[in-house]
Amino acid sequence: MANTEKTVFWILVFLLIIGVAAKFYKLEKNVPEAISFSRKAKIETAKIPKAAKNKSKAPSILNLNNATAAELEKLPHIGKATAEKIVAYRAAQGPFKEKSDLLRVDGISIARYKQIESHLTAP
């Protein structure tokens, strides 16, 4: 490599390092003061699903055997149709014996069940 090429190479490396440092500095400035500046805290706050933010009036814990379709609808990731399917399944098959029985309802996948499991109870 010629001296000119080496000089250009090191200038580009220097500019790359400065750019990365500036980006991290800018990210740190945009984080609210209430949030810890640790990377883990930033990742955890970014993982809050939009549906959970929109349904902030969701009850803390619902009993699967007593909840109405309207109450089930307030759960994150549960819409009107799914709530009605849960109520219809309960009417046809009888009360849920445990929370995992919810997986038998059409439209409740394992992923969705894991998202709402903490909001449910069953005798």
C-alpha positions in Angstrom: 0.0 0.0 0.0 1.2 3.5 -0.8 1.5 6.1 1.9 -1.5 8.0 0.5 -3.7 4.8 0.7 -2.5 4.2 4.3 -3.4 7.7 5.3 -6.8 7.5 3.7 -7.4 4.1 5.4 -6.5 5.4 8.9 -8.6 8.5 8.4 -11.6 6.4 7.5 -11.1 4.1 10.5 -10.8 7.2 12.7 -14.1 8.6 11.2 -15.8 5.3 11.7 -14.8 5.2 15.4 -16.0 8.8 15.9 -19.3 8.0 14.2 -20.0 5.0 16.4 -19.1 7.0 19.5 -21.4 9.8 18.5 -24.2 7.4 17.9 -23.9 5.8 21.4 -23.6 9.3 22.9 -26.8 10.3 21.2 -28.6 7.2 22.3 -27.7 7.9 25.9 -29.0 11.5 25.7 -32.4 10.3 24.4 -33.1 7.9 27.3 -35.4 9.4 30.0 -33.8 10.0 33.4 -36.3 7.6 35.1 -34.8 4.7 33.2 -31.5 3.2 34.2 -28.8 3.8 31.7 -27.9 0.1 31.7 -28.4 -1.7 28.5 -30.7 -4.3 30.1 -33.2 -1.7 31.2 -33.3 -0.2 27.8 -34.0 -3.5 26.2 -36.7 -4.4 28.7 -38.6 -1.2 28.2 -38.4 -1.6 24.5 -40.0 -5.0 24.7 -43.4 -3.8 25.9 -45.9 -4.8 23.2 -48.1 -2.1 21.8 -51.2 -4.1 22.6 -50.3 -4.2 26.2 -49.8 -0.4 26.2 -53.1 0.2 24.6 -55.0 -2.1 26.9 -53.9 -0.4 30.2 -57.3 -1.0 31.8 -56.7 -4.8 31.8 -57.7 -6.4 35.1 -54.9 -7.9 37.1 -56.3 -11.4 37.3 -59.4 -12.9 35.7 -61.0 -16.2 36.6 -61.6 -18.1 33.4 -64.8 -19.6 34.7 -66.4 -16.3 35.7 -65.1 -13.8 33.2 -67.4 -12.4 30.6 -66.4 -11.8 27.0 -66.1 -8.1 27.6 -63.7 -8.7 30.5 -61.6 -11.2 28.5 -61.5 -8.7 25.7 -59.5 -6.3 27.9 -56.7 -8.8 28.2 -53.6 -8.1 26.0 -53.7 -10.0 22.7 -57.3 -11.0 23.1 -59.9 -9.6 20.7 -63.6 -9.7 20.6 -63.8 -12.9 18.5 -61.3 -14.8 20.7 -63.1 -13.7 23.8 -66.4 -15.0 22.4 -64.7 -18.3 21.5 -63.5 -18.7 25.1 -67.0 -18.1 26.5 -68.5 -20.4 23.9 -66.0 -23.2 24.7 -66.7 -22.8 28.4 -70.5 -23.0 27.8 -70.1 -26.1 25.6 -67.4 -28.0 27.5 -68.0 -26.9 31.1 -65.7 -24.9 33.4 -62.0 -24.9 33.0 -60.2 -27.1 35.4 -56.8 -25.4 35.0 -55.4 -22.4 33.0 -53.7 -24.6 30.5 -57.2 -25.9 29.3 -57.4 -22.6 27.5 -55.1 -24.1 24.9 -58.0 -26.2 23.7 -59.9 -23.1 22.5 -59.6 -22.4 18.8 -57.4 -19.3 18.3 -55.3 -19.7 21.5 -51.8 -20.7 20.5 -49.0 -21.4 23.0 -47.4 -18.0 22.3 -50.7 -16.2 23.0 -51.3 -18.3 26.1 -47.9 -17.4 27.5 -48.7 -13.7 27.0 -51.9 -13.8 28.9 -51.2 -16.6 31.4 -50.2 -14.2 34.2 -53.6 -12.5 33.9 -55.6 -15.6 34.4 -56.7 -18.0 37.1 -58.8 -21.2 37.2 -59.7 -23.4 40.1 
